[in-house]
Each structure stands twice: as C-alpha cells, then as structure tokens.
Amino acid sequence: MSSPSEITFTIDVGNGPVELLVQSPYPLNDNQWHYIRAERNLKETSLQVDNLPQSMREASEEAYFRLHLTSQLFVGGTSSRQKGFLGCMRSLHLNGQNTDLIERAKLMSGVTPGCLGHCSSYGSNCHNGGKCVEKQSGYSCDCTNSPNEGPFCQKEISALFNSGTSVTYMFQEPYLVIKNTSLLSSPIYADNAPSKETIMLNFLTTQAPTILLYLNFSSQNFLAILLSRNGECLWHETIRPDLHRGTIHVL
C-alpha cells in the first residue's frame, strides 16, 4: 500500500516482478471494512478492491507455469516488521481454504484474536429484538425475530383488535397447467412449493379461547392457530395429503 488510496499486488514467477495497482477515489485508511481479491493463474494476474474496476494483466509466455513458494507466509507484515499493517483483518481465504486467523493470532506477540466490528459500536441501533449483522462496509439490522420492521427494526407493524373483528388478506390462487390439465395450487404455495410453512407472531390478550389465525384452502382443507381456554396454543390443520406439514413458533 504505497498511499492511503492505492493497493498494490506484486508477484514474480521467474521472469521478473509483475505489479498490479488499484487506485481508489477515496482513502482506504478510513476505519471501514474493505475487500481485496488477488489471483494469479496460468493465463492472467488480477486484483480486485471493493467494487472498484479490476486491474488485470495477461501472463507472459515465458513465465513459469507454477509458483514454488516454500518459505513462511507473513500476514500483516514481514519478519523485519517494517511498514507493518495496523488494524483488523478477517475472512482470509487462500486458494479457497479459510485461514483461521484467530487461532494463529493467539500464538503471536502483539496480535489480538478477533475484530470488534461495527456491531460492537452500533449494534444497539437495532431495536425490538433486531439482530445486528456485520457487512463488508457497515452493518444491517435483521428484523426476522422482531415484531417490527425498518432499517433499525423500529417500524410498528401491529394491530389492535376489538372482540369479533379480524384482518383479512386475499391470496390469488395460481393455476399450473400440466398436459392440458389444470392443477389447483394452494394460495400460499408458489410454483416451487417450500418444504415447510413457518408462522411467527407475537400476541397479547386477556381473552381465551380465541382464534389467532385461520386459513382455508378449500371447503375441506384449512389450518388454524387457536388459544385454548386453559391458555395453551394449538395448531389445527386438515390439509391435502400432497401438501407438506408446517411448523409454528409463537413468541
């Protein structure tokens, strides 16, 4: 790295060093995550940095076919430790194999296992049970197990029901044509039927027994989630034999 906005990949396969350079329009020492992919094969040498244009050079005919490297591999510096790397690295892959930096770091002086990442600083921005997920250059909030939506799981998506009321969704039933024969498909099934159905919901009530959810496929096929009189949550279903059974999580 000759400057804060340049990444250099140098390789010598027997006919002199080849150098590839990627110039970034922004500084790369900005305390943000960046991605590098360097590759050398029999045809070409390439360097990719983040989503910037790739730098590539074709291999010369007189180049040796394969690299023969037998010395130690140094990550973050060299044996002299001059101009060493200061920061954090993660997800190091060599020829498709994941390299365990954490275990190796435990054996090295001055290297600490693990990276703090963005979630250690900004994970509290994910509210209402949202999970912070590390990204290559930032983070996001996974609201799958949250009763809310939005970038930070703060958007309310609930409803308050009076006794005897309901919210209704209309599903459009797809029809599949197979050998000029119409096959009726369930409204919650697409062309590629899932292996299971998962329903997740939170509820707060003082009334029992009561219906939490009801869905019918036809006059004889239905599923229902009920709260029984003794407070148990039940799932009743009568579904065609060719449809998969599902699971429910009541949080």
C-alpha positions in Angstrom: 0.0 0.0 0.0 2.0 2.9 -1.3 -0.6 5.6 -0.4 -3.9 5.7 1.6 -5.8 5.3 -1.7 -3.7 2.6 -3.5 -3.5 -1.2 -3.2 -0.5 -2.9 -4.9 -0.2 -6.7 -5.8 3.3 -7.8 -6.7 4.2 -11.2 -8.0 7.3 -12.8 -9.6 7.1 -16.2 -11.2 10.6 -16.4 -12.6 10.8 -13.7 -15.2 10.8 -10.5 -13.1 8.2 -8.9 -10.9 4.7 -8.0 -12.1 2.9 -5.2 -10.3 -0.9 -4.5 -10.4 -2.3 -1.4 -8.8 -5.8 -0.3 -8.0 -6.3 3.4 -7.4 -9.3 4.2 -5.1 -11.2 7.6 -5.4 -11.4 7.5 -1.6 -8.9 6.8 1.2 -8.8 3.2 2.3 -7.5 4.0 5.8 -10.9 5.3 6.9 -11.6 2.7 9.6 -14.1 1.0 7.4 -14.1 -2.6 6.1 -12.6 -3.2 2.6 -12.4 -6.3 0.5 -9.4 -7.5 -1.6 -9.2 -10.4 -4.0 -5.8 -11.1 -5.7 -5.5 -14.0 -8.1 -2.8 -15.5 -10.3 -3.4 -18.3 -12.7 -1.8 -19.7 -15.9 -3.5 -17.1 -18.0 -3.6 -13.9 -16.0 -3.0 -11.9 -12.8 -5.8 -9.8 -11.3 -6.5 -7.5 -8.4 -10.0 -6.5 -7.1 -10.6 -3.9 -4.4 -14.2 -3.4 -3.1 -16.4 -2.7 -6.1 -13.7 -0.7 -8.0 -12.7 -1.6 -11.6 -10.5 -4.7 -11.6 -6.8 -4.4 -12.5 -5.7 -7.4 -14.8 -2.6 -8.4 -16.8 -2.2 -11.4 -19.0 0.6 -13.9 -18.2 3.6 -13.8 -20.5 4.6 -16.9 -22.5 8.0 -17.3 -20.8 6.6 -17.2 -17.3 7.0 -20.3 -15.2 3.7 -22.2 -15.0 3.5 -22.6 -11.3 4.7 -20.8 -8.2 7.1 -22.7 -5.9 6.8 -21.0 -2.5 8.4 -22.8 0.4 9.1 -20.1 3.0 6.8 -18.8 5.7 3.7 -16.9 4.9 3.5 -13.5 6.7 0.2 -11.7 7.2 0.2 -8.1 8.2 3.9 -7.6 7.9 7.3 -9.3 7.3 9.9 -10.8 9.5 11.5 -7.4 9.8 8.1 -5.9 10.7 8.8 -2.8 8.7 5.7 -0.9 7.4 3.5 -3.5 9.1 -0.3 -3.4 9.0 -2.2 -1.7 11.8 -5.8 -2.6 12.0 -8.0 -5.7 11.8 -8.3 -8.5 9.2 -11.0 -11.1 8.8 -12.1 -13.8 6.4 -8.7 -14.6 4.9 -9.0 -17.3 2.1 -6.1 -18.9 0.4 -6.9 -21.0 -2.7 -10.5 -21.3 -1.5 -9.5 -22.5 2.0 -10.5 -20.5 5.1 -7.4 -19.5 7.2 -8.1 -19.4 10.9 -6.6 -16.0 11.9 -7.9 -16.2 15.5 -6.1 -19.4 16.5 -2.8 -18.2 14.9 -3.2 -14.8 16.5 -3.2 -16.4 19.9 0.4 -17.6 19.3 1.7 -14.2 18.0 3.1 -11.4 20.1 1.3 -8.1 19.5 -1.6 -9.7 17.6 -5.0 -10.0 19.4 -7.7 -12.5 18.3 -10.9 -11.2 16.9 -12.3 -8.0 15.4 -14.6 -5.6 17.2 -16.5 -4.8 14.0 -19.4 -2.3 13.5 -21.9 -4.2 15.7 -19.8 -3.7 18.8 -20.2 0.0 18.4 -23.6 0.3 16.6 -25.4 -2.9 17.5 -27.6 -1.0 20.0 -29.2 0.8 17.0 -31.1 -2.5 16.2 -34.2 -2.2 18.4 -37.0 -4.5 19.5 -35.1 -7.8 19.3 -33.4 -7.0 15.9 -30.1 -8.6 15.3 -27.0 -6.7 14.2 -25.3 -8.3 11.1 -21.8 -7.3 10.1 -21.4 -6.2 6.4 -18.3 -5.7 4.3 -18.5 -2.0 4.8 -21.0 -1.4 7.6 -23.9 -3.3 9.3 -27.6 -4.0 9.0 -30.4 -5.0 11.3 -32.1 -8.4 10.8 -35.7 -7.9 12.0 -36.7 -11.6 11.4 -37.3 -12.3 15.0 -38.6 -8.8 15.8 -42.2 -7.6 15.8 -41.1 -4.5 14.0 -39.6 -3.7 10.6 -37.4 -1.0 9.0 -33.7 -0.3 8.9 -33.4 -0.4 12.7 -36.5 -2.6 13.5 -38.5 0.4 14.8 -41.4 0.5 12.3 -44.6 -0.7 14.1 -46.5 -3.4 12.1 -49.0 -4.5 14.7 -52.8 -4.1 15.0 -55.3 -3.8 17.9 -58.4 -6.0 17.6 -61.8 -5.5 19.2 -63.8 -8.6 20.0 -65.2 -10.3 17.0 -63.1 -8.4 14.4 -60.4 -9.6 12.0 -57.9 -8.5 9.3 -58.4 -10.3 6.0 -55.8 -10.9 3.2 -56.8 -12.1 -0.2 -54.4 -14.5 -1.9 -54.5 -15.1 -5.6 -54.5 -18.8 -6.4 -52.1 -19.7 -9.1 -53.1 -22.4 -11.6 -50.5 -24.7 -13.1 -51.1 -26.3 -16.5 -49.6 -29.7 -16.9 -50.5 -31.7 -20.1 -53.6 -29.6 -20.7 -54.9 -30.4 -17.1 -55.4 -27.6 -14.6 -53.9 -28.3 -11.2 -55.2 -26.2 -8.3 -52.4 -25.0 -6.1 -52.7 -23.6 -2.5 -52.7 -19.8 -2.3 -49.6 -19.8 -0.1 -47.7 -22.1 -2.5 -45.8 -20.8 -5.5 -44.6 -22.9 -8.4 -41.8 -24.2 -6.3 -43.5 -25.4 -3.1 -41.5 -24.8 0.1 -40.6 -27.8 2.3 -42.4 -26.3 5.2 -44.5 -23.4 6.4 -43.4 -21.2 9.3 -45.7 -18.8 11.0 -44.3 -16.4 13.6 -46.3 -14.0 15.7 -46.4 -12.1 19.0 -49.8 -11.7 20.7 -51.1 -10.0 23.9 -54.6 -10.8 25.1 -56.8 -11.4 28.1 -59.4 -13.5 26.2 -59.5 -17.2 25.9 -60.5 -19.3 24.0 -59.8 -17.3 20.8 -58.7 -17.7 17.1 -55.3 -16.2 16.3 -55.1 -17.2 12.6 -57.3 -19.1 10.1 -56.5 -20.0 6.5 -58.6 -22.3 4.3 -57.5 -23.9 1.0 -61.0 -25.1 0.1 -64.1 -26.1 1.9 -62.3 -29.2 3.4 -58.7 -28.0 3.8 -57.7 -25.5 6.4 -55.3 -24.6 9.2 -56.0 -22.6 12.3 -54.0 -21.3 15.3 -56.1 -21.2 18.4 -55.6 -20.1 22.0 -57.5 -22.7 24.2 -59.4 -22.0 27.3 -56.6 -23.2 29.6 -54.0 -20.9 27.8 -52.5 -23.5 25.5 -51.7 -22.5 21.9 -52.9 -25.1 19.4 -52.4 -25.6 15.7 -55.3 -27.5 14.0 -54.9 -28.5 10.4 -56.7 -30.6 7.8 -54.7 -30.4 4.6 -54.5 -32.4 1.4 -52.1 -35.4 1.7 -49.8 -34.0 -1.1 -49.1 -30.8 0.9 -46.3 -30.6 3.4 -47.0 -30.1 7.1 -45.6 -27.0 8.7 -44.2 -25.6 12.0 -45.2 -22.7 14.1 -43.3 -20.5 16.6 -45.3 -18.4 19.0 -43.0 -15.8 20.6 
